[in-house]
């Protein structure tokens, strides 16, 4: 999985939206302690940098060294490379040491669909504070731009499906089919995620950068297919309103938040 993003780490860092600060305030209010948070699949640290505003320490882990090399630095965020070869014991030790059940918040931003879910959920149950700790996951599949642009983007997304990894079907289904074996805290439950928006001002070049940061773009390129030929870029540019226009778009996201079952 790590290799899908290694060639695009800088693009990923530049193109992806910033998660709203109010999300992290909302999540922090649901935890009884604010000592330790764990951001899993942190990528460039976009979620970790929001979490750290509310917690004394954040452990941010990723299987990709290239992604971590572009991570947003902060004195209370510790970035740790966690290759798939790392054992459960090594992973737990890197997060909490010998102090099990001490993680107050676990976040997984736009990454859970890549995980070995039974393994990950077993570790969550092992390290999350009981009671008082929560796990929050979210992702997004597309953005809404304008009535003229959105149908063209949907048609383009549909055309790229031959290059989608099977795991990405969970995103297309907005995590409704994602196993989430945790008790609800009022923000979604298994098969019923809540809908949340991520507004962002973005240029046309920013839109292209977002598309180029997709794993499917890399997959298609490896098969000799350019998903963004010049003529298609021109069509997108016209529908956007011109290359110089800055638009306020909305990334359509979905979220699940829960606590360990007791």
N, C-alpha and C positions, 0 to 999 in steps of 0.2 A: 504493500500500500504506500509506503513512504516514497517509493520511486515515482509514483504518479505525480507528485508535486515538486520533486527535487529540481527539475529543470525550469520550474516556474516560480521559484520562491520569491524573487524580487517582484515579479508581476503580482503575485498573490498579496504581498505586503502592500503594494501601492493601490490595488484595485478594489479590495474588499471593503465593505461598509464598516463603519464604527458602530458598535452596539450602544444603544441609548443608555445614558448614565442612570436614568430612573429605573431601568431594569435591575441594576445592581443594588440600588437603595431598597427596592422592593424585596429582593431576595435576602438581603442582610437582615431585614426586619423579621424574617421568618426563622432565623437561627437564634438559639439561646446564648451562644458564645460567638465571639469574633476573633478567635486566636489564629486559626489555621484554615486556609482554603486550598483546594487542589483544582487546578485548571488542566484538564486532560485533553490531549490533542491540541495543544495551545497554538501550534503554528507560529505566527509572528507575534503572539501575545496580545491580540486585540481584546480578548475577553479578560485576560489576566490583569491588564492595565486598568480595567474598570473595577474588577473585584478588589484590587489592592487598596482602593480608596476606603474600604470598609473593614479590612481584616489586617491583623498585625503582620501576618506572613502569608505569602502565596507560593506554593510549589507549582510550577508550570512545566508539564512534561510533554514530550513529543518523540515519535519514532524517527523523525527526519532531522538530521543535523543541519541540512541546508535551510530548512524553515527556521530553526532556532537561531541561525546566524543572522537572521533579519529581525529578531525579536526586539520588542520595545523594552529598553532597560529601565529598571527601577530598583532602588536599594532594598526593597522588601519583597521583591520577586526573585525566586531562585529557579532558574531554568535548568532542567535536567534532561539529558538525552536518554530515552528508554527504548532501546532496540527491541524488536520482537523476540530476540533470543534471551532477554532478561527473564529470570524466573519470577514467580509470584512473590517469593520471599524477598528477593532483591528489590522488586518494585515497591513492596510495602515498606521495607526498611528505608528506602530512599525518600519515602514520603513522610512517614511518622516515626521511624526508628523503632524502638521497643514499645512505644506508647500507642497501642491500638485504640480504636474508637475515639480518636481525637480530632478528626477532620470535621469542621463545622459546615462547610459548603463545598460541594463538588460541582463544577461546571464543565459542560462539554458543548462547545460552540461549533456547529457545522462539521462534526467529525464522528458522531456516534455510529453512523451507518457503516463506518469502516471497521468497527471494533469486533473482536471475538466476544460477543455479548455475554454468554454464560460465564466466561472467565472474568470479564470486567465487572459484571454485577456481583460476582462472589467477592471480589476485592472491595467493591463499594460497601457491601454488607459487613465486611471485616473492619474497614477503617472509619466509616462514618459515625459520628457521635450519636449515641442512643441513650435517651431521646435528645432532640434539639438540633440534629444535623439534617440537612436536606441536599438532594441532588437536583440540579436543573440542567436540562438539555434543550437545545434549540437548533434550528437550521432554516434555510430558505431555498426556494427553487428558482425563483424568477423575480423580476422587478416590474412595476407598473410605471409607465412613462407618460403615455397619452393615448387617446382613442385611435390616433393614426398609427402610432408606433407599436402598441401592444399586440395587435394581430400579427404583424410581421415578425415580432420576436417569438410569439407562440409557434408560428409556422416553422421558424428556424429551429427552435428547440425540438419540435416533432421530427424534423429531418435529421437531427443529430443522434437520435436514439440508438441506431446501430453501433455507436461508439461508447454508449453508456455502460459502465461496469454494472453487473447485476445488483450490487449493493445500492446503487443510486436510485433504484426503483422505490426504495423507502422514502427518498426525498420527493419523488414525483407523487407519491401517495401522501405527502405531508405528514409522515411519521404515524399515520393512522394504523399501519400494519406493524409498527415497531413494538416488540415486547418491552414493557416497562413495569416490572414487578415491584412497584412501590406504592405505598398508601398516598392518596391524594392529600394535598394541603390547600386545595381550592384553586389551583392553577393547572387545570388539565388532569387527565388520568389516561391510563392505557386505552388506546384506540380513539381518544377524544382530546387531542392537544388543543390548546388555546391559540387563537390567531393574534399575532402581534406584528406591528409594522416597524420598519427601520427606514426613516426618511434620510435622504442624503442628496446634497447638491453635487452634480456630476457633469463633466464635460463629455463631449462625444468621444474624445480620446480616452476618457476614463471608462466609458462604456466598452470600447474595444478592448481596453486592458482587462476589464472584468471577464469578457468572453475568452480572451487569450489565457487567463489564469485557470480556466476550467481544466479538470483532469481529462475530460473527453477531447479537448483541443489537442492535448499532448498525445492521447491515444490515436486520434485520427492522423495526426502528423506522422506518427511512427508507421502508419499504414499507407503513407504517401498521399493523404487527402488534406487539402487546405480548406478548413471550414469557413474561412473568411476571404474568398477570392475578391479581387478588386471590384467587380461588378456588384457583388452583394454588399460590400462596404459602402458603395455609392448609394445603393437603395436605402440602406439604413440611415445614411447621412441625410438624405432628402426627407425621410420620414421623421428624423430627429428634429429637423428645422434648420439644418446647416451646421458646419463643423465648429463654428465659434459659439454656438448657443450653450449656455449653462442651464441645465434643467434640474428641478427638484423632483427626484424620483422616489418611489417607495419600494423597498425590498419587502416582499411578502413572506413573512416568517411565521413559524409555528413553534410552540414551546410546551414542554412537560416538566412539572416540578413535583417531587415526592419525597417521602421519608421512608426509612426502613420499616418493613412490616414487623409488628410485635405480636 
